Amino acid sequence: AMFNYAVSLYKGDGVPMNKEEAVKYYKMAIERGDVSAMNNYANMLYNGDGIAENKEEAIKYYKMAADKGSASAMNNYANMLYKGEGIEPNKEEAIHYYKLAIEKGNTNAINNYAQMLYNGDCVGINKTEAAFYFKLGSQKGDPSSMNKYAKMLLNGDGIIANKEKAAHYFRMAISKGSIDAMLNYAKMLQNLHKILN
């Protein structure tokens, strides 16, 4: 009940928006072990949203929620470890938490880990494995993964080129509102038009 009321206060849903009051109710829910409250409170701390920005405190609550099984908090904690925000950078530990979040189906973690594989960031470049994760993210409805997988298909980058499949994944991402996919699909069509004329 406290968590739901905190969310209502934060969003102004059914009650006047009051983020400072939401903080109080998130803290009360946290005292009762509410994992979603931990993650939402950490988001507020991270962004300085209704409370003073405090990355060190945000990391504490993300870790707390991650250790209690929140896939979203696992990804958020991994992002902070990766970037070294509020904590010493530790990409190996970030990978560990991304993988934990991936096991729970978190699409942001799937996309983040795939990008690390694609770039060879703290892991060897493995575009085939990156494509696997981008495709997995695509299947779970992530437009960023769809766009990146489509680009790999279009260019034969780490996987066999397939322009028809690339077009399919670009269109899927576009249907989810991806501006990058719109631009990439337009470039693809423009290049096909040049070849045909």
Disulfide bonds with the S-S distance in Angstrom:
none
